Structure formats: C-alpha cells, structure tokens
C-alpha cells in the first residue's frame, strides 16, 4: 500500500471480513509492521463512516503492544465503539491499567485519556484510582490529562465524583506548578460545579492566580482574567489594586487577553461611578490599537465592541466633556484593502462617533464612498449622511448639498436611496425644502423603486404649492395608478388630496379619477378603505376635510425612533466580549435550547404521495420528546368533550374536515406541504405545546390495529414523519396542515404502550388556539374510534 492515500481508496464489499481474517492471522500478529498496516486500514474505514464494529474483539487483543502508533490507533477505535460492546471493553481494562503505570509519561497520559473516554458507567470503579494517582504524577502532561479525566467521569456518574472527595483534590490542583494543569483544573471544577455557578473565586484564589498570570499561555490568561468577574471586591481600594495588576494586560499582543481585561475594567468600574470616565479613557488607546493592527476579522469584532462602548459612554458617563473618539475619527475611515463587511461597519461607526467637531469631515469622507464600486457601501454612505443631518442640525445644510449632488450623477440606486433620505431630513427640517424641490421633476421620471417613488410623491404633496409642475407630475403617475405597489398608491392618494386643497382647480380631475379607481378596486383593501375615507370626508364637509388633511405638523424633534431604539443595549453590555455584541442582540435572542438529537425523527417519508415508511429508533425507550407527567399539564375529559369531533371523512377531496356537535370544525390538507426531519425538529424545539399531554386508554391493542390507525390518519391528511418500536413501546411522529395555511403545521408525538393499553400524545403548533384544540379533539377521536 503506497502512501496514506491508499487507506482511503474505494471500499469493496466484503473487505471488513477480510480485515477480520487478517487481524486473527498468526502471520500478521507476528509481524508488527503488517499488523500496524491492517489497523491503519481499520481506522481509515472508521473515518469514512464504514461500520467496522464487528472487529471489536480482534482490536481489543491488538491493544497489548509496545508500538506507540498502534496503541494510539487501537485506543481511538476502542473509544469509538466501546458503548456498543461494553462487556468486551472490560477486556481492555487490564492493558489500560498496566499502561497507566508505564515508565513513559506519554503512554501513561494516553491510557488515562482513553480510559476516561470510554463513557461506560460500569467502568467508573476502575477509572477513579488511576486518575487519582495521575493527579500526583511527576509529568505535567499526565496531571493535566487526569484532571480532565475527572470531568469526563463526572459526565458518566456525577454522584460518584461528589461522594469521593475529588472536588477538594481539584481545588488543590489550582496550586500546581504547571500553568496548563491549573487551567484544566479550573475547567473541570466549572464543569462539576456548573449547577452552583462554577468554581468559587475568593480573595486567596484571586491573588494566587493573578500573581502567576505570566506563567500561563495566552489563552489560559484570557480564561483566568475572565474568572475575576466572579469575585466581589470588598472596597474601592481593592478594585484599584485589581486594575493596577491588569494594566499591562490591556496592552497585551493577544486580542483575547485584551478584551477580557477590558471586560473586567468595565464591569468593576460600574461599582465605582467616579472612576468610569477615567476607565473609558484608559481603555481607548489599547482598543484602537487592537482595531487598527489586527486582521479584518478581529478588527470587525473589535469595532462592534467599540460601537457599543461609544453608546455606553454616552449613557453611563454623565457630564462627559466630549465623546470617546471625537478626536480619533480618522481611525474609522475605510481603507481600500478593507473587506466589504468591515467597510460597511465602519460607515455605521462614523455615525456613532460623530459630533460637532468632526461632522463636516465625516460628511466629506462619506461622500467619497458614494461612488465606490460596492453598491451596498454607496447606499450605506448616503444613509449615513442623512443620519448625520438628522443627528446634528449644524451639518444639515451641508448634507443636503451633498445629497442633491448625488442626484446629478443619474445613478438609479443612488437616486433611490437619496430621495428616501431626503424625505427624512425634510420631516425634521421643513425649511430646507427650497433646496430640494427643484430636483423632484427630474427624479420622478427616472426612479423605479417603490420606496423612492413614495418619498418623491410625499414631497410633492407637502411642498407642491412651490413646484409649478406638481399637479402634472401627479397626473402622469395617476395613469399607472393600478400598476403601482400598495405603498405608492396610498401615498398618491394622500399627496393628491393635500395638493387639491392647495391647488384645487388643477388637482380636482386627478383626485376624482384616483378616488374612483381606488374605491372600485377591492384587490387592496388598504387602498380601497383610504380612498373611501377621503371620499366620504369630502362629501361630508370640504372645509373640515381641509382641516383634517392639511393640519399643521410639528417638525420632528431629536432623532427618529429607529435611531433611539436600543432597548437591548444594557443586556448586550452585560454580555461584553461574547457573540451578543457581534450579533447586536442578547444571547436569548439567537440561542435556542435544542432537544437531544436521539429524540428527533430520524427519517422522513420519501414523499407525501407514497405511504410513510417507518424507521426504527435506536434510542433508549425512555428517550422521548414528551415531558414527564409532572411537567406536562393534562387536558380534562370534560374540556375535550366540549370540542369533541364527529365522524372524520377521508374522501378523495383536497382537504378533509371534521365537525363537532358544538360547531367547531377542523379542515386538513389531504396532501400537506413537504416537511423535512430537520424542519420538524426545529419547529418542535421552538413552538409551544398547544394544549398539553393527552392520555387515552384503548383495550385490545395489537400491531394490526396500530397499522390500521396509522393508515386511516394518512388518508385523512395526517402523515407519519417517523416511527419505531423499542422494548415494546411504539413511538410515532405525525404532522398535518390546516387547509388554509401554507407554513403552519400541527406536530404530534405519540407514545403507545400496549402493556397498559395507553396512548399518550402531545400536539405543538403555531396555529390559533381554537384550531389547535379542535385538532387535539380530532386526534383523540381517531384513537377512540379504533376497532
């Protein structure tokens, strides 16, 4: 076999049997090189996903070797398949225990790591003695492996670890002379004490770790510094001492160490408000250094944190004489070598750091980006200029001049975003309308985007008395009124009636045609209702209609609501140096609790037109999506009787329906939309339980009855996603769809226990509660009606 590529050559049928014969061959056993080659091929097949578990007994016999490479390969194999062959795994224990006493520390460490990775509860009593011995081993490699091994044993048997006093030994390991052992000990304590909030940090531990901080590698330093947040300082002097110790770390070459140190500074400075301004100023230079000197990915992450700091500085530091980066705005200018995502974020950052000192320079810089080849950057730059104008009145006139110059470029996407931005500026500064209205005639004929059209029509309605051609511009648009989108048509109605009261003679025919067209068209009820409202208002009292439509509007004060909507800012700041800052939202907004993968449907029906094929679940019989009886509320029989459905028709129509005696009705699609197993799992993990767990008892259950029940459900539009039988307990996962919906589903998990004649099922859906209850009633009736 030439080279490593030969191990990953095409798999041939029967080759696993051939490998089994080779492993058992006396000739191979006597030739270490041949045996190693065979074992390499076994591992190669295992890596490719081929099931080589049949070789387990032969591989166990091969672990007794002095060849280090072969030993690693065999131990890797044992760790992979040990759970499938727990009894045979015991055969390898003697060899592993012997290797734990080997003279070579690499062998001792490998044996400890492999033993703790077997994940077999029956082997716990064999694991703990070697691990305890490993904690005092002269080799740091063995000690750090033993420390992590205890955390692995805890995952198998938590009570065993707590009862044997191992936690105290791990606390003792924090004083180990090797930094990596200390780090691993803390990680293990965090895992074991997770329910208590992780390892406790008191003053002696804090002082000990900080005094040895230079002994740790960079990533361990970052972790140790993050532990300081668990400590509660007793007074201001202790906080200042901590800041002095960490001072050099905010200037570290590793960005992770810098960000963790910054996090400690920020969090502890909140305890001493009079220090906050000084702390922010002290952190500015190190953060700018990380931002400017790092690669684009780290610069992007750092910039996200800088934007958050600017916002927090404004909110938390009262009476600050200036902004955090008022004088350092040039660091945020885009470079030609910056990737697009970093340029886009820099544009947003320029808006955040803007002030009266730098506003004109920022507008000029943003104007340079407008002609960039990146159209998204150009659009963001135009929007940023508009935001600066709204934020800082002193630069509004300069911004409008720049915006009007963009219209002269005759670039469609630039004209579109410029008109939308100009609308926002005029809402706050109506007195600048004279600089804008001259460009509207040219824009209206060249802009196709609905949002830009709506903005232009709004300006014609507000300032049309100053534009001689305004009625005729609206008249041109009125000819294609029915072809416009809803937002444009709504704005045309409003602008036309406003202009009617300013220039009635010219606008009356246009308004009449628009109202007639809109009232007669019922395809868009929003447009229809608004036109009908204006028509009735005019019929009732023209002067009153003028007062309502043309009433004076107060200019917008301050920033727009969209710019001030930072309700999660404090939550994000509490999660500083996490993904929450990168995503600009708290962790609970993007992290979802996932169900165990063993409980998810494993296969789906090949397609909705064919019979749903069942799949066997290999999970434990207790593995289920259903909560325990204590956790899940039950539905009373009386409650269901109020919604009990009658006969359920399964004819050949496109939808099936069932009606109850009290008038509740459920109609299902005969052929619901396709739903993948992953889609089922995602919906199940995010949707709330519709009504609770329902339990129904049905006598004389057998396989034929369950098959008949599953078939009748399928005929009615309830398809089986997956099913299986484990230890006599049948599990079914169904889904159905209401005939009036496209994306909503009813999801059902059912546990059938023939031994006690029990059906338990839970329904989840995002449909209306009354529809969910009707579906629960129907599903219950499908069980009750079995015979």
JOSUL-V742065 format. One record per pair of residues at least 6 apart in sequence whose C-alpha atoms are under 6 Angstrom apart, sorted by sequence separation. I is the first residue (numbers start at 0). J is the second residue. D is the distance in whole Angstrom. If there is no record, write none. Layout:
[[I/J/D] [I/J/D]]
This chain:
[[27/33/6] [101/107/6] [136/142/6] [251/257/6] [388/394/6] [463/469/5] [579/585/5] [658/664/4] [723/729/6] [751/757/6] [27/34/5] [81/88/6] [153/160/6] [268/275/5] [388/395/4] [499/506/5] [537/544/6] [579/586/5] [604/611/5] [657/664/6] [723/730/5] [751/758/5] [62/70/6] [99/107/4] [134/142/5] [173/181/5] [189/197/4] [249/257/4] [290/298/5] [369/377/4] [406/414/5] [536/544/6] [571/579/6] [604/612/6] [657/665/5] [722/730/5] [736/744/5] [750/758/6] [98/107/6] [133/142/5] [189/198/5] [248/257/6] [333/342/6] [368/377/6] [518/527/5] [656/665/5] [722/731/4] [735/744/6] [736/745/6] [750/759/5] [188/198/6] [388/398/6] [517/527/5] [647/657/5] [656/666/4] [735/745/5] [749/759/6] [62/73/6] [99/110/6] [134/145/6] [249/260/6] [290/301/6] [655/666/5] [721/732/5] [734/745/5] [749/760/4] [98/110/6] [133/145/5] [518/530/6] [655/667/5] [720/732/5] [734/746/5] [748/760/5] [517/530/6] [518/531/6] [645/658/6] [654/667/5] [719/732/6] [720/733/5] [733/746/6] [748/761/6] [331/345/6] [571/585/5] [644/658/5] [645/659/5] [654/668/4] [719/733/4] [733/747/5] [747/761/6] [95/110/5] [130/145/5] [169/184/6] [365/380/5] [570/585/6] [644/659/4] [654/669/5] [718/733/5] [732/747/6] [747/762/5] [514/530/5] [643/659/5] [653/669/5] [718/734/6] [732/748/5] [746/762/6] [717/734/6] [731/748/6] [746/763/5] [717/735/5] [731/749/5] [730/749/6] [745/764/5] [730/750/5] [744/764/6] [597/618/6] [729/750/6] [729/751/5] [728/751/6] [598/622/6] [728/752/5] [598/623/5] [598/624/6] [200/230/6] [59/91/6] [419/451/6] [422/454/6] [108/141/5] [115/148/5] [343/376/6] [418/451/6] [6/40/5] [35/69/6] [225/259/6] [453/487/5] [460/494/4] [19/54/6] [120/155/6] [221/256/5] [250/285/6] [385/420/6] [419/454/6] [81/117/6] [415/451/5] [470/506/6] [6/43/6] [143/180/5] [150/187/5] [178/215/5] [453/490/6] [457/494/6] [460/497/6] [489/526/6] [78/116/6] [146/184/6] [221/259/6] [460/498/5] [78/117/5] [299/341/6] [670/716/6] [669/716/4] [668/716/6] [700/753/6] [633/691/5] [698/756/6] [632/691/5] [633/692/5] [634/693/6] [697/756/5] [633/693/6] [655/715/6] [696/756/5] [631/692/6] [696/757/5] [695/757/6] [695/758/5] [694/758/6] [649/714/6] [671/736/5] [694/759/4] [649/715/5] [693/759/6] [693/760/5] [668/736/6] [692/760/6] [667/736/6] [668/737/6] [692/761/5] [667/737/4] [668/738/5] [666/737/6] [667/738/5] [666/738/6] [603/676/6] [689/762/6] [689/763/5] [688/763/5] [689/764/6] [600/676/6] [620/725/6] [614/721/6] [616/723/5] [611/719/6] [613/721/5] [614/722/5] [615/723/4] [613/722/5] [614/723/6] [604/720/6] [603/720/5] [603/721/6] [602/721/6] [600/721/6] [427/554/5] [427/555/5] [643/776/5] [644/777/6] [390/558/6] [303/581/6]]
